[in-house]
Amino acid sequence: MFYAPSQLEPLDEFTVTCGNGRVITYEVNVVRQYPRNAFPRRLRPTTHPEMHLITRGGPVDDRARSHRDNTVVYANQTDPLSSSRR
């Protein structure tokens, strides 16, 4: 589970531990906010391991009880050829 992904900034790092114990480190390269009604159908093509974290963001629409936007964190795997075990 990610805590407050919308607070991540470029150059921040985070790790993901896979079910097999492999630990993968990612570095944030950009954070974008999209209106919910204009969310991109395709985020963007990649040629390397990349993660997209998508969460609600922006102002809250009290009437709809929902955020008006989505925040997307784009992060690259820091070393796609290596992994470690915990």
N, C-alpha and C positions, 0 to 999 in steps of 0.2 A: 504494500500500500504506500502511496506517496502522500506526504504531508505538504499541503499548500504548494502544488506544482506551479501555480500562477505567480508565486514569489521567486521562482528561479530566474536567474539572469545569465546572460552570455558569460562563458568561461566557468560557471559553476559546474561541479561534478556531482554525480550520484551513482550509486551502484545498485545492481539488480542481482539477487541470488536466485539461480534457477533451481528447479526441483532436484537436479542431479548434483547440486553443490557448486556448480560453476558460478563464479562471481564475474560479472561483466560491468565495466566502468564506462560511463558515458559523460561527455562534456557538452553542455548546452551551447549551441551556436546562435540561436535566435528564438525569441518569444513573440508570437503574433496574436492579436486579438481580432476575431471576425464576428460581425453581426450574425446572430443565429439564422436569420433568413438569407444570409449570403455566404454561408459556410462553403468552402471549396469542395467540390465533388471529389477531386483528386488532390491530395496535399502537395506532392511534388515527387518527381522521379528521383531515385538515388542510385548511386553506383557503389555504395559502401554501406556497411551496417549502420543503420540509423533508427532511432526511436522517436515516435511522436506521442507525446502525452497530451491528452485532450481533456479539458475540464471546463466547467462553467466559469464565466467571468463577466466583468463589466458591471454596470449598474443593475440593481434588482428592479424588476417590474412587479410592484406590489399587487397589482390587479391579477396578473398571471401567476404570481408566486414563483417566479423563476428569474434567473439572470437573463439579460438581453443578449449577451455575447457568449462566445466560446473562446477560450484561451488555448493555444497550441504551443507546446514547447518542442522545438526541434533539437535533437541531440545526436551527436556522432559517437559511435563506439570508439574509445580512445586507442585501443590496440586490438584490432579485429583478429590478429593471428595468435594471440595468447589468451590464456584464461588462468584463473587460480581457483583453488578449492579452499573452503573454510571448514 
